[in-house]
């Protein structure tokens, strides 16, 4: 019999003035990109992320969180599709 323990990992992204706290549960049934999206949405709604403030780049956030850049890109794309962020051609989400 195998016992699986919940694995919660707290990441503090230090690219911004105010650190961004991301908690990922790798054993959750909720996909990592959705966990990331919900936390960014929450930061936007709670004004932890201000309008015009840049999000970390896809590569740097993926590196900090030790997840695939494709996972971060999917989260950012879905956030943009829902109107929470916009992407500038120069890179970085706002």
Secondary structure, 3 states (H helix, E strand, C coil): CCCCCCCEEEEEECCCCCCEEEEEECCCCCCHHHHHHHHHHHHHHCCCCCCCCCCCCHHHHHHHHCCCHHHHHHHHHHHHHCCCCCECCCCCEC
